[in-house]
């Protein structure tokens, strides 16, 4: 028993004298892991929202002009549909896509434009066909293809074209509005097409803010969103109402 007390005393003395003997310290901040987890979840939510906006826009644009195409084919007339509006819209689409490709922007931010251009060409051919002006299609094709090639010849050309792109695209919406104001009829204009166009512009406002932050592109989409909503409301306002029969 005496030996045990002596041994314990020796250990206590040595331990007390050795100031370097202690449990290892850990630099632990309470809640740090929880904060990191929250940041990770927030980033995942942001990525999911961005992907949804990109892919939903692409999907909507794949069928955007279909309602307008079907309306024209069913009616075999172009009442209320502005040819000038469509031509300006095509120019705006070509300039915008060329600008995005020239500066190597993420493909998902402009992938819908080749699809929209193809659909606009179909609408253009239908308008020319029902107005019996198909001979003009060759002239339009030559002008659009030639202009497309000239856009990327010099950097200043594509920059200048992009600075005018918002005005060109806005002009297309105003031309459509003017056409309906003049005729007071939006009979063959598809409400669904313009409603979907409004959605795609709004989603592009969001994706542009998250990805590139390009001011010119952002301003264009904000202006287009407002004008698309205006056109949609005007189309609804001038839609012919069915007359009830007694």
Secondary structure, 3 states (H helix, E strand, C coil): CHHHHHHHHHHHHHHHHCCCCCCCCCCCCCCHHHHHHHHHHHHHHHHHHHHHHHHHHHHHHHCCCHHHHHHHHHHCCCCCCCHHHHHHHHHHHHHHHHHHHHCCCCHHHCCHHHHHHHHHHHHHHHHHHHCCCCCHHHHHHHHHHHHHHHHCCCHHHHHHHHHHHHHHHHHHHHHHHHHHHHHCCCCCCCHHHHHHHHHHHHHHHHHHHHCCCCHHHHHHHHHHHHHHHHHHHHHHHHCCCCCCCC
